[in-house]
Amino acid sequence: MIRMTNIEKEYLTGAVKFKALKGIDLHITKGEYVAIVGPSGSGKSTMMNIIGCLDIQTAGGFLLDGQDIATMTSNQLADIRNQKIGFVFQAFNLLPYATAYENVEVPLLFAKTNSKYRKERIIELLHKVGLGDKVNNKPTEMSGGEMQRVAIARALANDPDIILADEPTGNLDSASGAAIVNIFNELHTMGKTVVMITHDMSLADKTDRIIRLKDGMLEKITAVA
């Protein structure tokens, strides 16, 4: 599903070059549940951006479901992000003045689905994440845990193969965080490929493998018993 070969990523800030990733080799199979961990500056965010087709590597090869991402146009990359990848962010990234229904509808509108299907799909997903009674609520009327569940429903809208989560429990209390973890566990049992970027080792320990980065390099991969 995800195959990286000798991936490098270099940024230029003024006259200064900074190499964020330094020769990453990584293979994540379909249906796997992995955590990417490491200290600040280790390259986690850069790797997330490349996996999520938000950025392109400077060197090396990246195949996503057999497709060479580096050869794609910006429109093709947008289609990949909309159809194959569901994003869940620490800050939720919801539209603040839109209802839960309208937030989940956004990727379905980009996919140009018909209104009948959209309505059925949105209601189904909000019920799936336990928000069947919050369809018309706006983010300002929800708790952090509820907002993250809306974000997960939105991520699932187009039934993507990959769920990419960046610190999904970082802004939540322990009870809300545990509920979100249970949802990710369910998505894994459904066969989704779940890639989670996290500082929380108790969360990482619930995945199949822990991928540890340090200074832009792959330090260690640990299988979780």
N, CA, C and O of each residue as an XYZ file, in Angstrom:
900
protein
N       0.825     -1.211      0.000
C       0.000      0.000      0.000
C       0.860      1.262      0.000
O       0.633      2.172     -0.797
N       1.865      1.314      0.912
C       2.787      2.444      0.991
C       4.206      1.898      0.899
O       4.625      1.106      1.743
N       4.942      2.317     -0.117
C       6.319      1.839     -0.279
C       7.242      3.022     -0.543
O       7.135      3.700     -1.565
N       8.145      3.251      0.398
C       9.130      4.320      0.286
C      10.513      3.708      0.123
O      10.886      2.789      0.854
N      11.267      4.219     -0.835
C      12.615      3.714     -1.097
C      13.598      4.873     -1.116
O      13.562      5.723     -2.006
N      14.475      4.895     -0.124
C      15.536      5.902     -0.033
C      14.983      7.331     -0.162
O      15.523      8.155     -0.900
N      13.903      7.600      0.567
C      13.237      8.904      0.483
C      14.070      9.980      1.181
O      14.506      9.820      2.322
N      14.272     11.071      0.461
C      14.912     12.251      1.028
C      14.012     13.458      0.786
O      13.323     13.553     -0.230
N      14.037     14.365      1.738
C      13.301     15.624      1.565
C      14.165     16.763      2.062
O      14.613     16.778      3.208
N      14.390     17.724      1.166
C      15.246     18.859      1.474
C      14.465     20.152      1.299
O      13.742     20.328      0.318
N      14.616     21.039      2.246
C      13.975     22.356      2.173
C      15.051     23.425      2.061
O      16.141     23.292      2.617
N      14.728     24.477      1.339
C      15.646     25.601      1.186
C      15.031     26.819      1.853
O      13.968     27.290      1.450
N      15.708     27.325      2.877
C      15.265     28.532      3.576
C      16.313     29.603      3.359
O      17.371     29.586      3.988
N      16.017     30.530      2.472
C      17.032     31.504      2.091
C      18.173     30.790      1.390
O      17.969     30.123      0.375
N      19.372     30.931      1.933
C      20.533     30.251      1.356
C      20.870     28.964      2.101
O      21.864     28.303      1.800
N      20.033     28.618      3.075
C      20.310     27.455      3.934
C      19.474     26.261      3.496
O      18.257     26.371      3.347
N      20.126     25.119      3.291
C      19.434     23.879      2.968
C      19.278     23.037      4.231
O      20.201     22.908      5.035
N      18.081     22.468      4.381
C      17.806     21.606      5.534
C      17.216     20.297      5.037
O      16.207     20.288      4.332
N      17.845     19.201      5.406
C      17.364     17.893      4.970
C      16.504     17.289      6.086
O      17.019     16.878      7.126
N      15.181     17.242      5.852
C      14.244     16.759      6.864
C      14.165     15.239      6.903
O      13.961     14.659      7.970
N      14.323     14.589      5.759
C      14.341     13.125      5.680
C      15.602     12.690      4.954
O      15.990     13.294      3.954
N      16.248     11.634      5.461
C      17.564     11.236      4.970
C      17.597      9.736      4.659
O      18.136      8.944      5.432
N      17.019      9.363      3.531
C      17.121      7.981      3.076
C      16.197      7.014      3.780
O      16.646      5.998      4.311
N      14.906      7.318      3.792
C      13.913      6.475      4.471
C      13.479      5.321      3.567
O      13.066      5.538      2.428
N      13.575      4.103      4.082
C      13.037      2.903      3.426
C      11.923      2.358      4.304
O      12.156      2.013      5.462
N      10.710      2.279      3.760
C       9.570      1.866      4.572
C       8.505      1.230      3.697
O       8.207      1.715      2.605
N       7.931      0.126      4.195
C       6.836     -0.547      3.502
C       5.702     -0.776      4.501
O       5.893     -1.443      5.518
N       4.536     -0.229      4.213
C       3.343     -0.430      5.036
C       2.320     -1.179      4.194
O       1.913     -0.700      3.135
N       1.907     -2.342      4.656
C       1.013     -3.182      3.867
C      -0.451     -2.777      4.068
O      -0.800     -2.105      5.039
N      -1.279     -3.196      3.145
C      -2.716     -2.902      3.204
C      -3.313     -3.491      4.480
O      -3.078     -4.655      4.804
N      -4.073     -2.694      5.188
C      -4.744     -3.151      6.394
C      -3.901     -3.074      7.649
O      -4.355     -3.473      8.722
N      -2.673     -2.565      7.537
C      -1.796     -2.487      8.700
C      -2.134     -1.239      9.530
O      -2.663     -0.253      9.016
N      -1.818     -1.313     10.808
C      -2.052     -0.229     11.754
C      -0.695      0.138     12.341
O      -0.137     -0.630     13.124
N      -0.155      1.299     11.974
C       1.195      1.659     12.412
C       1.197      3.031     13.061
O       0.353      3.879     12.770
N       2.168      3.231     13.949
C       2.401      4.521     14.574
C       3.775      5.023     14.149
O       4.742      4.262     14.127
N       3.855      6.297     13.816
C       5.129      6.943     13.528
C       5.427      7.871     14.697
O       4.667      8.800     14.970
N       6.536      7.614     15.386
C       6.871      8.374     16.583
C       8.273      8.954     16.455
O       9.038      8.586     15.564
N       8.590      9.866     17.361
C       9.910     10.483     17.380
C       9.823     11.864     17.972
O       8.737     12.442     18.029
N      10.947     12.414     18.418
C      10.942     13.757     19.020
C      10.650     14.832     17.987
O      10.674     14.567     16.786
N      10.377     16.035     18.450
C      10.191     17.164     17.543
C      11.429     17.322     16.675
O      12.555     17.224     17.162
N      11.214     17.570     15.380
C      12.324     17.700     14.455
C      12.837     16.392     13.896
O      13.841     16.368     13.184
N      12.152     15.296     14.213
C      12.613     13.982     13.749
C      12.219     13.695     12.309
O      12.780     12.797     11.681
N      11.250     14.455     11.773
C      10.795     14.226     10.403
C       9.404     13.638     10.303
O       8.954     13.305      9.207
N       8.701     13.501     11.443
C       7.363     12.898     11.436
C       6.395     13.669     10.529
O       5.708     13.077      9.697
N       6.352     14.986     10.701
C       5.409     15.791      9.920
C       5.739     15.749      8.433
O       4.843     15.705      7.591
N       7.029     15.764      8.117
C       7.436     15.684      6.712
C       7.009     14.354      6.108
O       6.513     14.306      4.983
N       7.206     13.263      6.868
C       6.789     11.960      6.362
C       5.278     11.907      6.180
O       4.790     11.356      5.193
N       4.532     12.480      7.131
C       3.083     12.512      7.008
C       2.666     13.259      5.747
O       1.773     12.815      5.027
N       3.308     14.389      5.478
C       2.947     15.179      4.304
C       3.223     14.424      3.002
O       2.471     14.549      2.035
N       4.292     13.651      2.982
C       4.600     12.877      1.776
C       3.625     11.716      1.624
O       3.103     11.487      0.533
N       3.375     10.980      2.707
C       2.403      9.874      2.642
C       1.036     10.393      2.224
O       0.324      9.739      1.462
N       0.668     11.579      2.727
C      -0.639     12.149      2.422
C      -0.706     12.889      1.100
O      -1.722     13.507      0.785
N       0.375     12.832      0.317
C       0.430     13.500     -0.995
C       0.216     15.005     -0.889
O      -0.289     15.646     -1.812
N       0.616     15.558      0.267
C       0.589     16.996      0.457
C       1.917     17.621      0.047
O       2.007     18.833     -0.150
N       2.944     16.787     -0.081
C       4.272     17.225     -0.474
C       4.927     16.097     -1.269
O       4.508     14.943     -1.185
N       5.959     16.442     -2.040
C       6.670     15.465     -2.871
C       8.115     15.375     -2.397
O       8.735     16.391     -2.080
N       8.641     14.180     -2.349
C      10.027     13.974     -1.927
C      11.006     14.652     -2.877
O      10.705     14.859     -4.052
N      12.182     14.994     -2.355
C      13.251     15.559     -3.176
C      13.965     14.472     -3.966
O      14.367     14.680     -5.111
N      14.118     13.305     -3.336
C      14.784     12.172     -3.988
C      14.198     10.882     -3.433
O      13.588     10.868     -2.364
N      14.396      9.788     -4.186
C      13.872      8.491     -3.766
C      12.533      8.188     -4.409
O      11.980      9.014     -5.135
N      12.020      7.009     -4.142
C      10.770      6.571     -4.755
C       9.659      6.389     -3.739
O       9.885      5.886     -2.639
N       8.446      6.807     -4.119
C       7.268      6.625     -3.266
C       6.115      6.115     -4.113
O       5.622      6.807     -5.003
N       5.693      4.884     -3.818
C       4.546      4.288     -4.479
C       3.394      4.203     -3.482
O       3.550      3.673     -2.382
N       2.254      4.725     -3.874
C       1.047      4.635     -3.063
C       0.056      3.754     -3.805
O      -0.456      4.133     -4.858
N      -0.210      2.584     -3.256
C      -1.082      1.617     -3.924
C      -0.609      1.351     -5.357
O      -1.413      1.228     -6.280
N       0.721      1.268     -5.518
C       1.313      0.949     -6.809
C       1.489      2.119     -7.745
O       2.031      1.953     -8.838
N       1.045      3.307     -7.347
C       1.131      4.484     -8.203
C       2.328      5.347     -7.793
O       2.555      5.588     -6.608
N       3.087      5.807     -8.791
C       4.242      6.656     -8.552
C       3.764      8.089     -8.359
O       3.385      8.763     -9.317
N       3.787      8.547     -7.103
C       3.229      9.853     -6.766
C       3.999     10.999     -7.420
O       3.410     12.022     -7.771
N       5.308     10.832     -7.585
C       6.147     11.915     -8.113
C       5.804     12.277     -9.553
O       6.147     13.367    -10.010
N       5.134     11.380    -10.276
C       4.815     11.644    -11.682
C       3.450     12.310    -11.866
O       3.057     12.605    -12.995
N       2.730     12.549    -10.784
C       1.351     13.015    -10.895
C       1.245     14.526    -10.944
O       2.092     15.240    -10.409
N       0.201     15.001    -11.590
C      -0.099     16.432    -11.632
C      -0.771     16.840    -10.323
O      -1.172     15.991     -9.527
N      -0.889     18.151    -10.113
C      -1.543     18.642     -8.894
C      -3.003     18.195     -8.834
O      -3.512     17.905     -7.751
N      -3.679     18.134     -9.975
C      -5.075     17.673     -9.991
C      -5.172     16.190     -9.649
O      -6.078     15.770     -8.929
N      -4.234     15.403    -10.169
C      -4.231     13.976     -9.843
C      -3.947     13.752     -8.365
O      -4.542     12.871     -7.745
N      -3.045     14.540     -7.800
C      -2.752     14.432     -6.368
C      -3.970     14.809     -5.526
O      -4.231     14.189     -4.496
N      -4.708     15.819     -5.962
C      -5.924     16.219     -5.252
C      -6.943     15.088     -5.267
O      -7.607     14.836     -4.262
N      -7.069     14.405     -6.401
C      -7.989     13.272     -6.496
C      -7.555     12.134     -5.569
O      -8.392     11.503     -4.923
N      -6.239     11.873     -5.503
C      -5.725     10.839     -4.605
C      -6.087     11.175     -3.162
O      -6.564     10.316     -2.419
N      -5.858     12.427     -2.768
C      -6.157     12.846     -1.394
C      -7.640     12.723     -1.087
O      -8.017     12.368      0.030
N      -8.471     13.010     -2.058
C      -9.911     12.974     -1.832
C     -10.469     11.557     -1.796
O     -11.405     11.274     -1.049
N      -9.890     10.659     -2.608
C     -10.464      9.328     -2.764
C      -9.760      8.242     -1.943
O     -10.412      7.319     -1.454
N      -8.456      8.343     -1.791
C      -7.699      7.248     -1.175
C      -7.277      7.497      0.263
O      -6.957      6.552      0.983
N      -7.271      8.772      0.700
C      -6.732      9.114      2.010
C      -7.747      9.911      2.813
O      -8.319     10.883      2.320
N      -7.964      9.493      4.047
C      -8.792     10.253      4.973
C      -7.898     10.879      6.033
O      -7.146     10.175      6.706
N      -7.975     12.196      6.185
C      -7.103     12.924      7.113
C      -7.831     13.240      8.420
O      -8.983     13.675      8.422
N      -7.129     13.009      9.530
C      -7.633     13.393     10.852
C      -6.515     14.174     11.539
O      -5.415     13.653     11.722
N      -6.794     15.429     11.922
C      -5.764     16.298     12.474
C      -6.016     16.604     13.945
O      -7.145     16.529     14.429
N      -4.940     16.951     14.645
C      -5.029     17.303     16.058
C      -5.986     18.474     16.280
O      -6.758     18.480     17.239
N      -5.931     19.462     15.389
C      -6.739     20.674     15.545
C      -8.125     20.551     14.900
O      -8.849     21.539     14.781
N      -8.490     19.320     14.481
C      -9.802     18.996     13.901
C      -9.986     19.557     12.487
O     -10.465     18.845     11.604
N      -9.613     20.824     12.258
C      -9.723     21.460     10.936
C     -11.146     21.420     10.381
O     -11.357     21.189      9.190
N     -12.113     21.649     11.260
C     -13.512     21.731     10.828
C     -13.851     23.155     10.414
O     -13.224     24.114     10.864
N     -14.854     23.278      9.549
C     -15.371     24.597      9.197
C     -16.192     25.102     10.386
O     -17.202     24.485     10.725
N     -15.795     26.198     11.027
C     -16.398     26.585     12.313
C     -17.871     26.967     12.244
O     -18.599     26.791     13.220
N     -18.319     27.486     11.105
C     -19.710     27.944     11.017
C     -20.601     26.960     10.253
O     -21.749     27.266      9.932
N     -20.055     25.781      9.971
C     -20.827     24.738      9.292
C     -21.258     23.687     10.307
O     -20.579     23.471     11.311
N     -22.375     23.043     10.047
C     -22.852     21.983     10.932
C     -22.007     20.720     10.752
O     -21.194     20.621      9.833
N     -22.220     19.759     11.652
C     -21.541     18.465     11.510
C     -21.860     17.867     10.145
O     -20.974     17.353      9.462
N     -23.119     17.936      9.755
C     -23.551     17.419      8.455
C     -22.766     18.077      7.330
O     -22.258     17.393      6.442
N     -22.666     19.393      7.364
C     -22.004     20.139      6.286
C     -20.499     19.875      6.258
O     -19.896     19.842      5.185
N     -19.893     19.688      7.429
C     -18.465     19.378      7.465
C     -18.179     18.021      6.839
O     -17.217     17.878      6.084
N     -18.995     17.034      7.141
C     -18.792     15.697      6.571
C     -19.089     15.698      5.078
O     -18.555     14.877      4.332
N     -19.941     16.622      4.646
C     -20.349     16.685      3.239
C     -19.233     17.173      2.310
O     -19.253     16.875      1.116
N     -18.268     17.915      2.844
C     -17.264     18.590      1.998
C     -16.557     17.631      1.030
O     -16.560     17.894     -0.173
N     -15.945     16.518      1.506
C     -15.258     15.642      0.547
C     -16.208     14.974     -0.435
O     -15.805     14.626     -1.545
N     -17.457     14.791     -0.043
C     -18.434     14.193     -0.952
C     -18.803     15.170     -2.069
O     -19.072     14.759     -3.198
N     -18.815     16.463     -1.747
C     -19.066     17.481     -2.775
C     -17.915     17.526     -3.772
O     -18.136     17.630     -4.979
N     -16.680     17.447     -3.264
C     -15.523     17.427     -4.156
C     -15.545     16.199     -5.065
O     -15.088     16.249     -6.206
N     -16.087     15.088     -4.538
C     -16.166     13.862     -5.325
C     -17.358     13.866     -6.279
O     -17.535     12.928     -7.057
N     -18.184     14.930     -6.221
C     -19.325     15.116     -7.126
C     -20.345     13.983     -7.023
O     -20.876     13.514     -8.030
N     -20.608     13.554     -5.789
C     -21.635     12.534     -5.567
C     -23.016     13.189     -5.599
O     -23.144     14.396     -5.399
N     -24.041     12.383     -5.852
C     -25.378     12.962     -5.934
C     -25.952     13.207     -4.528
O     -25.509     12.605     -3.550
N     -26.931     14.089     -4.451
C     -27.434     14.558     -3.157
C     -28.060     13.441     -2.323
O     -27.909     13.430     -1.101
N     -28.758     12.503     -2.961
C     -29.386     11.404     -2.216
C     -28.321     10.545     -1.543
O     -28.435     10.215     -0.362
N     -27.291     10.187     -2.295
C     -26.203      9.381     -1.728
C     -25.499     10.145     -0.612
O     -25.195      9.578      0.438
N     -25.239     11.446     -0.841
C     -24.552     12.246      0.172
C     -25.305     12.216      1.494
O     -24.714     11.984      2.548
N     -26.612     12.452      1.435
C     -27.407     12.500      2.656
C     -27.347     11.158      3.396
O     -27.146     11.124      4.610
N     -27.519     10.062      2.664
C     -27.494      8.737      3.289
C     -26.131      8.449      3.905
O     -26.036      7.916      5.011
N     -25.073      8.809      3.172
C     -23.715      8.539      3.640
C     -23.371      9.365      4.879
O     -22.773      8.847      5.823
N     -23.739     10.630      4.882
C     -23.430     11.511      6.009
C     -24.140     11.041      7.274
O     -23.527     10.959      8.338
N     -25.423     10.734      7.158
C     -26.182     10.268      8.324
C     -25.604      8.950      8.829
O     -25.474      8.747     10.036
N     -25.262      8.061      7.912
C     -24.658      6.769      8.286
C     -23.366      6.977      9.080
O     -23.158      6.342     10.113
N     -22.508      7.862      8.596
C     -21.213      8.065      9.231
C     -21.339      8.757     10.579
O     -20.633      8.400     11.522
N     -22.223      9.737     10.688
C     -22.398     10.403     11.973
C     -22.965      9.456     13.015
O     -22.609      9.546     14.189
N     -23.839      8.553     12.605
C     -24.320      7.521     13.528
C     -23.182      6.568     13.900
O     -23.077      6.140     15.049
N     -22.333      6.239     12.928
C     -21.223      5.306     13.170
C     -20.272      5.827     14.254
O     -19.748      5.055     15.057
N     -20.058      7.150     14.264
C     -19.148      7.714     15.263
C     -19.893      8.220     16.502
O     -19.321      8.929     17.330
N     -21.164      7.854     16.621
C     -21.928      8.175     17.824
C     -22.456      9.587     17.899
O     -22.671     10.109     18.993
N     -22.672     10.226     16.741
C     -23.146     11.609     16.722
C     -24.447     11.764     15.946
O     -24.692     12.806     15.338
N     -25.267     10.745     15.968
C     -26.535     10.803     15.252
C     -27.445     11.914     15.740
O     -28.338     12.358     15.018
N     -27.213     12.369     16.987
C     -28.040     13.450     17.537
C     -27.381     14.822     17.407
O     -27.897     15.807     17.934
N     -26.243     14.894     16.709
C     -25.508     16.155     16.581
C     -25.406     16.613     15.118
O     -24.549     17.429     14.779
N     -26.264     16.095     14.277
C     -26.181     16.346     12.835
C     -26.167     17.845     12.528
O     -25.419     18.295     11.660
N     -26.985     18.608     13.233
C     -27.132     20.037     12.931
C     -26.338     20.935     13.875
O     -26.484     22.157     13.841
N     -25.504     20.339     14.712
C     -24.678     21.130     15.624
C     -23.429     21.651     14.922
O     -22.865     20.980     14.057
N     -23.010     22.835     15.297
C     -21.771     23.416     14.793
C     -20.631     23.095     15.765
O     -20.893     22.775     16.924
N     -19.379     23.172     15.321
C     -18.256     22.871     16.203
C     -18.281     23.651     17.518
O     -17.882     23.123     18.556
N     -18.745     24.898     17.484
C     -18.814     25.700     18.711
C     -19.802     25.141     19.723
O     -19.805     25.547     20.885
N     -20.641     24.209     19.283
C     -21.639     23.599     20.173
C     -21.248     22.181     20.572
O     -22.073     21.426     21.085
N     -19.989     21.821     20.337
C     -19.531     20.460     20.606
C     -18.299     20.454     21.504
O     -17.574     21.445     21.595
N     -18.078     19.328     22.160
C     -16.849     19.121     22.915
C     -15.716     18.758     21.958
O     -15.951     18.490     20.780
N     -14.485     18.751     22.476
C     -13.342     18.365     21.648
C     -13.478     16.958     21.106
O     -13.166     16.709     19.941
N     -13.938     16.038     21.933
C     -14.115     14.656     21.486
C     -15.147     14.543     20.387
O     -14.973     13.775     19.442
N     -16.228     15.309     20.507
C     -17.262     15.295     19.469
C     -16.738     15.888     18.168
O     -17.036     15.375     17.090
N     -15.963     16.960     18.259
C     -15.386     17.545     17.044
C     -14.447     16.562     16.351
O     -14.428     16.479     15.123
N     -13.667     15.816     17.139
C     -12.769     14.851     16.512
C     -13.546     13.719     15.859
O     -13.117     13.180     14.839
N     -14.670     13.360     16.430
C     -15.496     12.315     15.804
C     -16.114     12.811     14.493
O     -16.257     12.044     13.542
N     -16.477     14.094     14.447
C     -16.928     14.674     13.171
C     -15.802     14.602     12.152
O     -16.029     14.265     10.990
N     -14.583     14.921     12.590
C     -13.426     14.879     11.688
C     -13.183     13.464     11.170
O     -12.807     13.284     10.012
N     -13.394     12.470     12.013
C     -13.222     11.082     11.577
C     -14.311     10.709     10.570
O     -14.033     10.055      9.565
N     -15.549     11.127     10.841
C     -16.634     10.867      9.889
C     -16.320     11.504      8.544
O     -16.544     10.897      7.497
N     -15.802     12.726      8.572
C     -15.412     13.405      7.330
C     -14.305     12.629      6.615
O     -14.329     12.482      5.393
N     -13.342     12.137      7.383
C     -12.234     11.378      6.796
C     -12.724     10.110      6.108
O     -12.108      9.643      5.149
N     -13.828      9.554      6.592
C     -14.364      8.299      6.048
C     -15.354      8.502      4.906
O     -15.831      7.534      4.314
N     -15.659      9.752      4.601
C     -16.762     10.050      3.681
C     -16.663      9.310      2.356
O     -17.656      8.753      1.887
N     -15.491      9.297      1.749
C     -15.336      8.646      0.440
C     -14.739      7.244      0.552
O     -14.172      6.716     -0.404
N     -14.880      6.649      1.750
C     -14.421      5.277      1.989
C     -12.969      5.068      1.554
O     -12.692      4.183      0.743
N     -12.036      5.872      2.084
C     -10.635      5.779      1.663
C      -9.982      4.501      2.161
O     -10.428      3.907      3.142
N      -8.919      4.081      1.479
C      -8.168      2.911      1.915
C      -7.267      3.229      3.096
O      -6.991      2.359      3.922
N      -6.803      4.488      3.178
C      -5.822      4.888      4.189
C      -6.408      5.980      5.075
O      -6.972      6.959      4.586
N      -6.264      5.798      6.397
C      -6.583      6.847      7.352
C      -5.257      7.364      7.898
O      -4.474      6.609      8.475
N      -5.014      8.661      7.709
C      -3.773      9.292      8.144
C      -4.122     10.252      9.279
O      -4.794     11.262      9.069
N      -3.658      9.923     10.479
C      -4.036     10.692     11.669
C      -2.811     11.351     12.290
O      -1.827     10.681     12.604
N      -2.878     12.679     12.466
C      -1.776     13.444     13.032
C      -2.146     13.873     14.447
O      -2.960     14.779     14.629
N      -1.550     13.228     15.448
C      -1.815     13.522     16.865
C      -3.328     13.617     17.131
O      -3.794     14.636     17.643
N      -4.095     12.578     16.795
C      -5.558     12.694     16.840
C      -6.149     12.860     18.234
O      -7.295     13.288     18.369
N      -5.378     12.525     19.280
C      -5.890     12.689     20.643
C      -5.172     13.821     21.378
O      -5.374     14.003     22.578
N      -4.332     14.585     20.667
C      -3.489     15.585     21.304
C      -4.245     16.684     22.026
O      -3.745     17.223     23.013
N      -5.442     17.032     21.558
C      -6.214     18.113     22.176
C      -7.380     17.607     23.009
O      -8.297     18.367     23.322
N      -7.352     16.318     23.373
C      -8.498     15.719     24.052
C      -8.143     15.285     25.468
O      -6.987     14.990     25.774
N      -9.167     15.253     26.332
C      -8.960     14.677     27.662
C      -8.874     13.163     27.531
O      -9.143     12.613     26.463
N      -8.498     12.487     28.617
C      -8.220     11.052     28.535
C      -9.442     10.237     28.132
O      -9.318      9.278     27.370
N     -10.627     10.602     28.634
C     -11.838      9.838     28.298
C     -12.193     10.001     26.828
O     -12.522      9.026     26.152
N     -12.126     11.243     26.331
C     -12.427     11.485     24.915
C     -11.379     10.813     24.037
O     -11.705     10.245     22.994
N     -10.118     10.880     24.464
C      -9.047     10.241     23.708
C      -9.245      8.749     23.599
O      -9.012      8.163     22.542
N      -9.682      8.119     24.700
C      -9.913      6.668     24.690
C     -11.025      6.306     23.714
O     -10.947      5.284     23.033
N     -12.059      7.139     23.643
C     -13.160      6.877     22.705
C     -12.669      6.964     21.259
O     -13.079      6.171     20.412
N     -11.789      7.932     20.978
C     -11.240      8.072     19.628
C     -10.359      6.886     19.288
O     -10.402      6.385     18.165
N      -9.560      6.428     20.243
C      -8.713      5.249     20.025
C      -9.567      4.043     19.668
O      -9.201      3.261     18.790
N     -10.705      3.885     20.342
C     -11.596      2.759     20.039
C     -12.104      2.826     18.600
O     -12.242      1.795     17.941
N     -12.380      4.029     18.114
C     -12.833      4.181     16.728
C     -11.734      3.758     15.758
O     -12.005      3.068     14.775
N     -10.484      4.171     16.033
C      -9.379      3.770     15.155
C      -9.174      2.257     15.182
O      -8.869      1.648     14.156
N      -9.343      1.658     16.350
C      -9.232      0.196     16.440
C     -10.300     -0.475     15.576
O     -10.024     -1.468     14.903
N     -11.508      0.064     15.598
C     -12.585     -0.488     14.773
C     -12.276     -0.330     13.292
O     -12.535     -1.238     12.501
N     -11.724      0.819     12.912
C     -11.363      1.037     11.507
C     -10.305      0.031     11.063
O     -10.340     -0.455      9.932
N      -9.376     -0.277     11.945
C      -8.352     -1.273     11.640
C      -8.986     -2.639     11.428
O      -8.636     -3.340     10.479
N      -9.919     -3.029     12.302
C     -10.567     -4.333     12.146
C     -11.415     -4.396     10.880
O     -11.686     -5.482     10.367
N     -11.833     -3.237     10.374
C     -12.597     -3.179      9.122
C     -11.697     -3.302      7.892
O     -12.183     -3.381      6.764
N     -10.375     -3.316      8.118
C      -9.449     -3.486      7.006
C      -8.817     -2.219      6.493
O      -8.108     -2.247      5.488
N      -9.063     -1.073      7.177
C      -8.434      0.172      6.768
C      -6.945      0.152      7.131
O      -6.551     -0.434      8.139
N      -6.140      0.789      6.310
C      -4.741      1.025      6.642
C      -4.693      2.301      7.462
O      -5.066      3.370      6.979
N      -4.234      2.191      8.702
C      -4.218      3.345      9.609
C      -2.772      3.714      9.923
O      -2.008      2.899     10.441
N      -2.407      4.960      9.601
C      -1.074      5.480      9.905
C      -1.258      6.653     10.857
O      -1.889      7.652     10.514
N      -0.700      6.521     12.059
C      -0.898      7.517     13.098
C       0.430      8.148     13.501
O       1.377      7.444     13.851
N       0.494      9.464     13.453
C       1.654     10.194     13.947
C       1.325     10.620     15.367
O       0.301     11.264     15.595
N       2.180     10.271     16.329
C       1.843     10.542     17.724
C       3.087     10.674     18.591
O       4.138     10.105     18.296
N       2.937     11.449     19.683
C       3.942     11.496     20.743
C       3.542     10.558     21.886
O       4.345     10.279     22.776
N       2.304     10.077     21.856
C       1.728      9.305     22.957
C       2.067      7.821     22.792
O       1.473      7.140     21.956
N       3.013      7.323     23.578
C       3.435      5.933     23.433
C       2.355      4.948     23.866
O       2.324      3.816     23.383
N       1.471      5.364     24.770
C       0.376      4.465     25.147
C      -0.553      4.244     23.964
O      -1.161      3.180     23.837
N      -0.665      5.239     23.102
C      -1.451      5.113     21.872
C      -0.687      4.296     20.838
O      -1.261      3.425     20.186
N       0.590      4.572     20.688
C       1.424      3.822     19.733
C       1.449      2.342     20.060
O       1.494      1.502     19.161
N       1.422      2.021     21.336
C       1.496      0.613     21.762
C       0.260     -0.189     21.377
O       0.264     -1.414     21.501
N      -0.791      0.470     20.916
C      -2.014     -0.222     20.499
C      -2.005     -0.552     19.003
O      -2.956     -1.144     18.494
N      -0.937     -0.172     18.299
C      -0.846     -0.425     16.866
C      -0.101     -1.729     16.599
O       0.339     -2.401     17.532
N       0.040     -2.087     15.313
C       0.767     -3.305     14.943
C       2.282     -3.100     14.982
O       3.031     -3.980     15.406
N       2.717     -1.916     14.531
C       4.155     -1.616     14.469
C       4.404     -0.172     14.858
O       3.590      0.708     14.578
N       5.530      0.064     15.502
C       5.946      1.420     15.845
C       7.169      1.762     15.004
O       8.186      1.070     15.059
N       7.061      2.833     14.227
C       8.141      3.294     13.367
C       8.745      4.529     14.023
O       8.094      5.569     14.122
N       9.987      4.410     14.468
C      10.614      5.492     15.217
C      11.604      6.253     14.325
O      12.512      5.665     13.737
N      11.405      7.575     14.240
C      12.300      8.445     13.483
C      13.182      9.248     14.436
O      12.785      9.577     15.554
N      14.376      9.552     13.968
C      15.277     10.420     14.712
C      16.181     11.149     13.722
O      16.848     10.526     12.896
N      16.192     12.469     13.817
C      17.041     13.293     12.951
C      16.846     12.975     11.473
O      17.806     12.942     10.702
N      15.585     12.741     11.085
C      15.274     12.510      9.684
C      15.585     11.123      9.168
O      15.476     10.858      7.970
N      15.978     10.226     10.082
C      16.327      8.856      9.689
C      15.460      7.855     10.428
O      14.929      8.140     11.501
N      15.327      6.681      9.835
C      14.574      5.595     10.452
C      15.461      4.951     11.513
O      16.433      4.267     11.192
N      15.119      5.175     12.764
C      15.934      4.676     13.872
C      15.638      3.212     14.175
O      16.543      2.395     14.345
N      14.326      2.899     14.239
C      13.955      1.545     14.645
C      12.511      1.260     14.262
O      11.673      2.161     14.301
N      12.206      0.020     13.892
C      10.824     -0.427     13.690
C      10.566     -1.554     14.682
O      11.301     -2.540     14.719
N       9.524     -1.403     15.480
C       9.212     -2.368     16.520
C       7.838     -2.977     16.287
O       6.850     -2.258     16.137
N       7.778     -4.297     16.256
C       6.475     -4.977     16.187
C       5.872     -4.990     17.577
O       6.557     -5.308     18.549
N       4.605     -4.650     17.682
C       3.927     -4.592     18.986
C       3.327     -5.965     19.259
O       2.591     -6.506     18.434
N       3.643     -6.515     20.405
C       3.140     -7.860     20.765
C       1.649     -7.812     21.002
O       1.040     -8.836     21.313
